[in-house]
Every structure is written in structure tokens, then in C-alpha cells.
Amino acid sequence: MNGSLALENVTKRFGSFTAVDNISLELKEGEFVALLGASGCGKSTTLRLFAGLETVTEGDVKLQGRDVTKASASERNIALMFQSYALYPHLTVAQNIAMPLKLRRLSAVQRLPGAHLLSAGVKSQEEDIQQAVKKMSEMLRLDQLLDRKPGQLSGGQQQRVALARALVRDPSAFLLDEPLSNLDTQLRAETREEIRAIHQRTGYPFLLVTHDQSDALSMADRIAVMMAGKIVQVGTPAEIFNTPATQEVATFIGHHRMNILPAGVAQQLHESTSGLSLGIRPEELTIVQEGGLPATVDTVTFHGEETILKLRGPNDLVLRSVLRGRSDLPNEGEQVLLGANRNALHGFDSDGKRAEIAK
Ligand code: ATP
């Protein structure tokens, strides 16, 4: 591998507990990767291994092809942003953004007010820093807000200051751990677009750690799905959504949980399933006039743009169907027939691995 930042066959154990289990993951130059998984699966530990905040038990970490397994966090020059991004409340936006550069470039004495009057070296350092702050604040549309204090900014603007502060020192990569979890729904959607745009403008490799599939699907070039310390699938958002590698990934991804029909029931819907279980997304399971799977409508729940039917199929199997638009809705208690387009069916073998369904 010769990518920008990579973990190669990395394992991390805490005592006898394996938090990260032999994973390989590469952030290519300019790429946006999301590491997606449920709470406790090992995402944050993986991010910390990339950053150098945690040492690997086994395996290698590579930065631009160089082995940095033993290098400290500061030697790797990786920018980080966490869920809570405390800005310095008494400093202006400009001073907040400049802080990482000041901490790195200037000694404690040089950081004292007025020090630039004493030394020409400090003065040119100061000018470099102002230049970097200007560039970053223009990129993040903060140039009109440089003299304000964090308390005079909206939540979204504060978030952008935190991003600017993380990126100002020209990092080798940018790692974000659940940066959106404290935001309300609308700000979250806006910030997704914002982060995606910042990625495109800066071109740094980004790694986003999230448990929220919408974050991953909407922002990333590639998604790595993590479960119990292992990476179970890596692919584009469309690949992960349309061709999940396992039944676990299939039921994890998707706003509405995928229906799984065990082999016996699956055969009643589609003849040539040859012993496979069938997965059908609720949006793809519809009411048909003939030839479908018999089911009883248990509940009909209206959600505005969509209506969710909870149904009971053969062997009391619980199924869900999501109807969009103004389709004629059945009544609770009604008997219906369910069908799905063949292209929308996902086959899984008895180990839960994706398998081809015979046509
Ligand atoms: P969340 O989304 O809840 O933060 P996560 O997927 O980021 O979860 P990690 O924080 O990476 O998960 O933790 C993975 C597992 O490793 C958890 O079971 C956690 O308890 C364990 N773990 C993490 N850090 C340590 C540590 N320093 N010592 C012992 N166990 C740890």
C-alpha cells in the first residue's frame, strides 16, 4: 500500500480483550472514508490508532508509505476533531484558529504579547500565522467573523471555527470522531454538506467515525463497516447499500430495517431460492393482487411522506412495508398479498453471507 494513511493488519488488545481485530484500512490521497459501526465496535480505538494516540498491539501504520507505527501523534501531524470541540471562549475567532500554530511554532516567551516588537524572527512567524489564518478563514467562510468571540456565534459557525482550527496547520490527514452528534437535525444536515464541501476544497484525506449511517452514506467516498472489532465490508455508499456482503450489514444499513425471510418462507415468495434466506427492504415490499406472500396487516402508521405497514406473514413472521405517496392504504386486520421485484431481492446463505439467487 502506498496511500496517504493506512493501518495494515492492525490488532489492538486491552489486556485479554481484542478491541480491534486484524484490520487493514487505507485513506487514500484526497479521499473521504467513513468508519461506520454500532457503539462499542472499536471505531474510536481505530481512529486513535491512526492518530498515534494509542499504540498498536500488532501490525503497522503507514503515512505516505513510511512506517510510522512507532511515531508519536505530533510526529504524524494528523488533525483531530471530537464530538465536543471546546473553543477558547475569551479569544476571538482569529485567535482561536491561530492557536495550534502559535503553540507549535512559538516558544512560551515568544507567545507573550508584544514579543514581536523584540525579535524580527517572531515578527515573520506572526505574519505567517496571520496568512494561514486568513487562508483557512476564507476557505471556511469565517472571514467576516474573525473579531467575534465564540459566544457571539451560532452553533454551526462555532463548528466551522473548530474545523478551521483543526485544519490550519496543514495536517497530513483529518480524523473526525462523531463531530455531528451534538447537533439538532437541521444543523446536522447543513453541517454534513459543509464538511463535505470543506473536504473537497482542502483535499486532505478525511476519516469520519460515526454510528450514524446517514452521515456515512451522505458524506463518504467509501464506507468501512465495523462490527465487533472487525471491518466486515468496505465499499462506496451505493455498494454498501445495494450489495451488502452479509445479512448483518444488510440489516444495519438502511433507514428502515431490511426484512429477512427465512429459507422456508422465502420459497413461497420466489421459487428458485435454493435454500437461501431472502432480504427485502421495506420500501421494496409492496402489496400485489396475485401470486404473493399472504399476510395480515397488523398496524398502519402514517408518517407524512410515507406510511409504514407492520404485517404478519407465514409462521407469524413480522414484516414491514413502507408505502410512499398516495397509494391506496389497506386497513388494519385486512388480508393482503406481498410481492417484490426480483432485482430488489438479496440472497443470504446459512452463514449469513451474500449469495446469488437463481433467476
Ligand atoms: P462508541 O461509539 O460508543 O464510542 P466505539 O465503536 O468507538 O464506541 P471504542 O471506544 O473503540 O468503541 O471501544 C471498543 C471497545 O474497546 C469497547 O468495548 C471498550 O470498552 C474497549 N476499550 C476502549 N478503550 C479501552 C481501554 N483503554 N481499556 C480497556 N478497554 C477499552
Residues whose N, C-alpha, C, O or C-beta is under 5 A from the ligand:
A	BS01	ATP	F14 A19 A38 S39 G40 C41 G42 K43 S44 T45 T46
